[in-house]
């Protein structure tokens, strides 16, 4: 069995309609540059109050019992509202789990403790909860419904999860969301640091795409032009959005839409290459080195600016959006150390030795470390 639907694009938002369960002989295939991609139907809603409609999403795919509402204690109010939406559609909750860990062993145990008749896994919370829930869905091969309470990264729409494996954060395969429900009222109520993190992660597509093209030019891997188009459209739509405050409805909608489209670009490419390049390697290296790393998107954002200067590619645009949104002002108060970023630059190529980004060449690592000391913007934010 697979889930299918018709893809409609409304104001940059991917929405699937006419959802049915159909047999494999009716399977719809999309061929992009020789790679067969199966689109899983689902719904992406990102408007004020839309969380109350989430029961309808499950009902339309004949889900009548849904285990594991995976959530965080601080999301209890969202849970009660969500539970009411499910009750309205006569959907039973088999159990719910409060999640305070992303250890691989704990999530494996959680996944296989779910009742056998479970039909879907729902994640309500921030990045860690979403990662945990979609990994459980992946292990059990169940539809995963993503209900993020912050916009700190594109994790709510991606098919990978950042988990603790032997005490260190690693990216592992997970479940692409069947449906995504984002209530902008809830996103707005989250601490602003999560919005800054989301901004940093979104802007990083500028350098990630440049790294992917660089990689192909040097004989490593193959660029998927359709995935590039989606990722590029996502980031360009976001950075060109007019706003007076990052709390504006339009700004939040564009941020969420663009982050969701990034996850779709990865699914089409079959990897994270469209949205994760040298800037992400620096962040992963910091995660590996530091006892208390910053939010993923914060580290990625700083590294994006650094690598955009190294690449000599759209660094003024990156600097402008970070200035206008207040990203730089937030980062200045974090007391970040230049030495940590220098070490991360050297460590970065070993994080993904099968990739070939700018940082996989010594000359560009040297240039990056030089900029950490000489670039005026980086001098302002690093100690």
C-alpha positions as CSV (number, residue, x, y, z in Angstrom):
1,X,0.0,0.0,0.0
2,X,1.1,3.6,-0.7
3,X,-0.6,6.9,-0.2
4,X,-1.2,9.1,-3.2
5,X,-2.7,12.4,-4.1
6,X,-2.7,15.3,-6.6
7,X,-0.1,18.0,-6.0
8,X,-1.4,21.5,-6.0
9,X,0.8,24.6,-5.4
10,X,-0.9,27.4,-3.6
11,X,1.2,30.5,-2.7
12,X,4.3,28.4,-2.6
13,X,2.7,25.8,-0.2
14,X,2.6,22.2,-1.2
15,X,-0.9,20.8,-0.5
16,X,-2.0,17.3,-1.5
17,X,-5.7,16.7,-2.2
18,X,-7.9,13.8,-3.3
19,X,-6.1,11.5,-0.9
20,X,-6.8,7.8,-1.2
21,X,-5.2,4.5,-0.4
22,X,-4.4,2.7,-3.7
23,X,-2.7,-0.5,-4.7
24,X,0.7,-0.5,-6.3
25,X,-0.6,-1.0,-9.9
26,X,-2.1,2.5,-9.7
27,X,1.2,4.0,-8.5
28,X,2.1,7.4,-9.9
29,X,5.7,7.9,-10.8
30,X,7.7,11.1,-11.4
31,X,10.9,10.8,-13.4
32,X,13.5,13.5,-12.9
33,X,16.8,13.1,-14.7
34,X,16.7,9.3,-14.6
35,X,15.8,8.9,-10.9
36,X,12.4,7.6,-10.0
37,X,10.8,9.5,-7.2
38,X,7.6,8.5,-5.4
39,X,5.8,11.5,-3.8
40,X,4.0,10.5,-0.7
41,X,0.8,12.4,-0.5
42,X,0.1,14.6,2.5
43,X,-0.9,18.0,3.6
44,X,1.2,21.1,4.5
45,X,-0.8,23.7,6.4
46,X,0.8,26.8,7.9
47,X,-1.8,29.2,8.9
48,X,-3.2,30.6,12.1
49,X,-5.3,28.0,14.0
50,X,-4.8,25.2,11.4
51,X,-3.8,22.8,14.1
52,X,-7.5,22.3,14.9
53,X,-7.9,20.7,11.4
54,X,-5.2,18.0,12.0
55,X,-7.7,15.3,12.7
56,X,-9.2,15.7,9.3
57,X,-5.7,14.9,7.8
58,X,-5.6,11.5,9.4
59,X,-9.2,10.8,8.7
60,X,-8.7,11.3,5.0
61,X,-6.2,8.5,4.8
62,X,-8.5,6.1,6.8
63,X,-6.4,6.3,10.0
64,X,-8.7,5.4,12.9
65,X,-6.1,4.7,15.5
66,X,-2.9,6.7,16.0
67,X,-0.3,5.7,18.5
68,X,2.1,7.5,20.0
69,X,1.5,11.1,20.2
70,X,5.2,11.8,20.8
71,X,5.5,15.2,22.6
72,X,7.3,17.3,25.1
73,X,5.9,18.2,28.5
74,X,6.1,21.9,27.7
75,X,3.7,21.2,24.7
76,X,0.8,20.0,26.9
77,X,-1.5,22.9,25.8
78,X,-0.9,22.0,22.2
79,X,-1.5,18.4,23.0
80,X,-4.9,19.0,24.5
81,X,-6.0,21.1,21.6
82,X,-4.7,18.5,19.2
83,X,-6.4,15.7,21.1
84,X,-9.7,17.5,20.7
85,X,-9.2,17.8,16.9
86,X,-8.6,14.0,16.8
87,X,-11.7,13.2,19.0
88,X,-13.9,15.2,16.6
89,X,-12.9,12.8,13.8
90,X,-13.4,9.7,16.1
91,X,-9.6,8.9,16.0
92,X,-8.4,6.9,18.9
93,X,-5.1,7.5,20.6
94,X,-3.5,4.2,21.6
95,X,-0.9,5.9,23.8
96,X,1.2,9.0,24.1
97,X,4.8,9.4,25.1
98,X,6.7,12.3,26.6
99,X,10.1,12.5,24.9
100,X,13.2,13.9,26.6
101,X,15.9,11.9,24.7
102,X,17.1,11.4,21.2
103,X,19.4,8.5,22.0
104,X,19.3,5.9,19.3
105,X,18.7,3.1,21.8
106,X,15.9,4.8,23.6
107,X,14.0,5.6,20.4
108,X,14.4,2.0,19.1
109,X,12.9,0.8,22.3
110,X,10.1,3.3,22.0
111,X,9.3,2.4,18.4
112,X,9.0,-1.3,19.0
113,X,7.0,-0.9,22.2
114,X,4.1,0.7,20.3
115,X,1.0,-1.4,19.9
116,X,0.9,-3.7,16.9
117,X,-2.3,-2.0,15.6
118,X,-0.7,1.5,15.4
119,X,-1.5,3.2,12.2
120,X,0.4,6.5,12.5
121,X,3.0,8.3,14.6
122,X,2.4,12.0,15.5
123,X,5.2,14.3,16.7
124,X,4.4,17.5,18.6
125,X,7.2,19.7,19.7
126,X,10.6,21.1,18.7
127,X,13.4,19.6,16.7
128,X,14.3,16.8,19.1
129,X,10.8,15.6,19.4
130,X,10.2,15.7,15.7
131,X,13.4,13.8,15.0
132,X,12.5,11.2,17.6
133,X,9.0,10.7,16.3
134,X,9.9,10.5,12.6
135,X,12.7,8.0,13.5
136,X,10.1,5.9,15.2
137,X,7.9,6.1,12.2
138,X,10.8,5.0,10.0
139,X,11.6,2.0,12.2
140,X,7.9,0.9,12.2
141,X,7.3,1.9,8.5
142,X,4.3,4.0,9.7
143,X,3.0,7.4,8.4
144,X,4.5,10.2,10.4
145,X,2.6,13.5,11.1
146,X,4.8,16.4,11.9
147,X,3.4,19.2,14.1
148,X,6.4,21.5,15.0
149,X,6.1,24.1,17.7
150,X,9.1,26.0,16.5
151,X,10.7,26.9,13.1
152,X,14.3,26.3,14.2
153,X,15.4,24.2,11.1
154,X,14.0,22.3,8.1
155,X,14.0,19.1,10.2
156,X,10.2,19.0,10.4
157,X,10.0,18.3,6.7
158,X,13.2,16.3,6.1
159,X,13.7,12.5,5.9
160,X,16.7,12.5,8.2
161,X,17.0,12.8,12.0
162,X,19.8,14.1,14.3
163,X,20.2,11.5,17.0
164,X,22.7,10.7,19.7
165,X,24.7,7.7,18.6
166,X,27.3,6.6,21.2
167,X,27.1,10.0,22.8
168,X,27.6,12.1,19.6
169,X,25.1,13.7,17.3
170,X,24.8,12.0,14.0
171,X,22.4,12.3,11.1
172,X,20.5,9.1,10.3
173,X,17.8,8.1,7.8
174,X,14.2,8.7,9.1
175,X,10.6,9.1,7.8
176,X,9.6,11.8,5.4
177,X,6.5,13.4,6.9
178,X,3.2,12.2,5.5
179,X,1.6,15.5,6.6
180,X,2.8,18.7,8.2
181,X,0.6,21.0,10.3
182,X,2.1,24.2,11.5
183,X,0.1,26.8,13.5
184,X,1.7,30.2,13.1
185,X,0.3,31.3,16.5
186,X,2.3,28.5,18.2
187,X,5.5,29.3,16.1
188,X,5.2,33.0,17.1
189,X,4.9,32.1,20.8
190,X,8.2,30.2,20.8
191,X,11.4,32.0,22.0
192,X,12.8,34.2,19.3
193,X,16.1,32.2,19.3
194,X,14.3,29.4,17.5
195,X,13.3,31.8,14.7
196,X,16.9,33.0,14.4
197,X,18.0,29.4,14.1
198,X,15.4,28.8,11.4
199,X,16.6,31.9,9.5
200,X,20.2,30.7,9.7
201,X,19.3,27.2,8.4
202,X,17.2,28.6,5.6
203,X,19.8,31.0,4.3
204,X,22.4,28.2,4.3
205,X,20.9,26.8,1.1
206,X,22.8,29.6,-0.7
207,X,26.2,28.1,0.1
208,X,24.9,24.5,0.1
209,X,23.8,24.7,-3.5
210,X,27.1,26.3,-4.5
211,X,29.0,23.5,-2.8
212,X,26.9,20.8,-4.6
213,X,27.7,22.4,-8.0
214,X,31.4,22.6,-7.0
215,X,31.2,19.0,-6.1
216,X,29.9,17.9,-9.5
217,X,32.4,20.1,-11.3
218,X,35.2,18.2,-9.6
219,X,33.8,14.8,-10.5
220,X,32.1,13.9,-7.2
221,X,28.5,13.1,-7.5
222,X,25.7,14.4,-9.8
223,X,23.6,17.4,-9.4
224,X,19.8,17.0,-9.8
225,X,18.6,20.1,-11.5
226,X,15.0,19.8,-10.3
227,X,16.2,19.5,-6.7
228,X,18.4,22.6,-7.3
229,X,15.4,24.5,-8.7
230,X,13.2,23.8,-5.7
231,X,15.9,24.6,-3.1
232,X,16.9,27.8,-5.0
233,X,13.3,28.9,-5.3
234,X,12.8,28.3,-1.6
235,X,15.7,30.3,-0.4
236,X,15.2,33.1,-2.9
237,X,11.5,33.5,-2.0
238,X,12.5,33.8,1.7
239,X,15.3,36.3,1.4
240,X,13.2,38.5,-0.8
241,X,10.2,38.6,1.5
242,X,9.3,42.1,2.7
243,X,8.8,42.4,6.4
244,X,9.0,44.9,9.3
245,X,9.3,42.2,12.0
246,X,10.2,38.5,12.0
247,X,6.9,38.0,13.8
248,X,5.0,39.2,10.8
249,X,2.5,36.6,9.4
250,X,4.0,36.8,5.9
251,X,7.5,36.4,7.1
252,X,6.6,33.4,9.2
253,X,4.7,31.8,6.4
254,X,7.5,32.3,3.9
255,X,10.0,30.9,6.4
256,X,7.9,27.8,7.0
257,X,7.1,27.3,3.4
258,X,10.7,27.6,2.4
259,X,11.9,25.2,5.1
260,X,9.3,22.7,4.0
261,X,10.3,23.0,0.4
262,X,13.9,22.3,1.4
263,X,12.9,18.9,2.8
264,X,11.2,18.1,-0.6
265,X,14.4,19.1,-2.5
266,X,16.3,16.6,-0.4
267,X,13.8,13.8,-1.1
268,X,14.0,14.4,-4.8
269,X,17.8,14.5,-4.7
270,X,18.0,11.4,-2.6
271,X,20.4,13.1,-0.2
272,X,20.8,16.3,1.8
273,X,23.2,17.8,-0.7
274,X,20.7,20.6,-1.9
275,X,20.5,22.0,1.6
276,X,23.6,20.9,3.4
277,X,27.1,21.8,2.4
278,X,30.3,23.1,4.0
279,X,28.4,25.4,6.4
280,X,26.7,22.3,7.8
281,X,30.0,20.4,8.1
282,X,31.3,23.3,10.3
283,X,28.2,23.1,12.5
284,X,28.5,19.3,12.8
285,X,32.1,19.7,13.7
286,X,31.2,22.2,16.5
287,X,28.6,19.7,17.7
288,X,31.3,17.1,17.9
289,X,33.8,19.3,19.7
290,X,31.7,21.4,22.1
291,X,30.1,20.2,25.3
292,X,27.3,22.8,24.9
293,X,26.9,23.7,21.2
294,X,24.6,26.4,20.1
295,X,21.3,25.8,18.2
296,X,21.9,24.1,14.9
297,X,20.7,27.0,12.8
298,X,22.7,29.5,14.7
299,X,26.0,27.7,14.0
300,X,24.9,27.0,10.4
301,X,24.0,30.7,9.9
302,X,27.4,31.9,11.0
303,X,29.2,29.3,8.9
304,X,27.0,30.2,5.9
305,X,28.2,33.8,6.0
306,X,31.9,32.6,6.4
307,X,31.6,30.2,3.4
308,X,29.7,32.6,1.2
309,X,32.7,34.9,1.5
310,X,35.1,32.0,0.8
311,X,33.0,31.1,-2.3
312,X,32.6,34.8,-3.2
313,X,29.0,34.1,-3.7
314,X,26.1,36.2,-2.5
315,X,27.8,37.1,0.8
316,X,26.3,40.6,0.7
317,X,22.8,39.1,0.5
318,X,23.5,36.8,3.4
319,X,24.9,39.7,5.5
320,X,21.9,41.9,4.6
321,X,19.2,39.3,5.7
322,X,21.1,38.6,8.9
323,X,21.3,42.3,9.7
324,X,17.7,43.1,8.8
325,X,16.3,40.1,10.8
326,X,18.4,40.8,13.9
327,X,20.3,37.5,13.5
328,X,23.6,39.3,14.0
329,X,22.4,41.2,17.0
330,X,21.4,37.9,18.7
331,X,24.6,36.2,17.8
332,X,26.8,39.0,19.2
333,X,25.5,38.2,22.7
334,X,26.4,34.5,22.6
335,X,30.1,34.9,23.4
336,X,31.3,32.6,20.7
337,X,35.0,31.7,20.4
338,X,37.0,32.2,17.2
339,X,39.2,29.3,18.1
340,X,36.3,26.9,18.1
341,X,35.4,27.8,14.5
342,X,39.0,27.5,13.4
343,X,39.1,23.9,14.7
344,X,35.7,23.2,13.2
345,X,37.0,24.3,9.8
346,X,39.9,21.8,10.0
347,X,37.6,19.0,11.2
348,X,34.8,19.6,8.7
349,X,36.1,17.5,5.8
350,X,36.3,14.4,8.1
351,X,32.6,14.7,9.0
352,X,31.5,13.6,5.5
353,X,34.6,12.4,3.7
354,X,32.5,11.2,0.8
355,X,31.5,14.7,0.0
356,X,33.6,17.3,-1.9
357,X,32.8,20.8,-0.7
358,X,34.9,23.9,-0.8
359,X,36.3,22.9,2.7
360,X,37.6,19.6,1.2
361,X,40.4,21.6,-0.4
362,X,43.2,23.0,1.8
363,X,43.3,26.4,0.0
364,X,39.7,27.1,1.0
365,X,40.2,25.9,4.6
366,X,43.1,28.3,4.8
367,X,41.0,31.1,3.4
368,X,38.2,30.4,5.8
369,X,40.5,30.5,8.8
370,X,42.1,33.7,7.6
371,X,38.6,35.3,7.3
372,X,37.8,34.4,10.9
373,X,40.5,36.9,11.9
374,X,40.2,39.5,9.2
375,X,36.5,39.8,8.2
376,X,34.9,42.8,9.9
377,X,31.5,41.1,10.5
378,X,33.2,38.0,12.0
379,X,35.4,40.1,14.2
380,X,32.2,41.6,15.7
381,X,30.7,38.3,16.7
382,X,33.6,36.1,17.6
383,X,35.9,36.5,20.7
